[in-house]
Amino acid sequence: MPSDAWSDAILEATDCLRRQAFDRLDACLAYLNELETILTTNTVDDDWNLPPTSRPPFFSETFQETPKSAGTTMTTTADLLAGMYDDNEAGDFPTLNSQSSMDCRRLLIRIVTFQSEVFACKAMSLCQSKEWQVGAEHAQSSLTKIHSALGIADSEISKWIQEDNHSVKKKELEQDAHIVSVAIESLTHNRDRCVTMCAKEESFLLRKLKPQWESRDEVKNRMGEDRWKNNPNRKNDHAELRREWEERLANVQGALEALRSLDTDEAHQKSMELQGQIDHGSGGGGDGINYHMMQQQEQLRRYNYQRPSYDVLQKRVGWDLYPDATEFGWTFTGSWDVTEFFEKENVKLDWYFTTATVKTSLDHPTQGKTQLFGNQVDPQQYLDILQNPRAHTGHRYHTTNDNKNQKATW
């Protein structure tokens, strides 16, 4: 089946994660990006719950067996997915151990999650090479991909909760949620390793620079400000070396600040919330009561009319680029942790202000509830959504009311 071919292709391309062949990460990421482009470009709303109809492009890279590095071996998403496969006696690559093909949305969750893992591994590899700033940027890209995967999973779980037969997909959804949670743990582990390497480099440079700063300041005080600035016989040997080390220090400190501000707690919390929705929204007598209680709790959070605390708002993305939604006619209704809630007409907006992530939902009078979950948006996309939330439709994944067999089209 084409979908099984997609699963096999993903597993083959991500072999570098299991083998820790970091020199193959760029090829792996390029291939995953191509798969993501194909799915998001060619799949329309009605087809996300169906397997792909075409086969994926061929992945031609060959990975050599490399020994694993010493130390604790972390479980990766690739390892987890590998457990879903059995060896194919007819060839070198495994085939999906399942009687049904994987649909486009589940495949996309895996593609985006693996992209996150590749970015996280690249971040660690770059920091090992002392490319601190680029490494920090890759770690941020990893977190962005995780939030994208969580958004897709959230959309699928919301749809599943509204369905009558919940038992059919529960195991699949639990598997999807677990794969994303493993990626979050992997990013957290790699980020912490990068922070340790940056801090070690910072300490080394400070030990080199502090004596030079003290010596420079002592000579400067002895000579006086004017003589110091106008000294015709100044020796620049130490100054040039010091400037080189200061540039290295500024670079590593910038990366260290970025890595320390990389908050995976929000992603972990969202992952736990999704798992809770699966556990309590799985249909049947008692579960229906649990789901009703969850809805009540969500309503209390959405309509508490309390702004986040000052300390929490310090983590918010810039106000100049991401102004408050009330400036565009939205009504603030409440907040919870790092999420603010707004409404405008019959549209609800959830604003995850630390990652610039937007979720909008529409209670359509005849077509049921439509939920659109966007991953990280840039300032222009954010303004477009505030001015016209229907613009959210073209680039986000949304759920439909299958019980009415209708799709919300704006």
Disulfide bonds with the S-S distance in Angstrom:
none
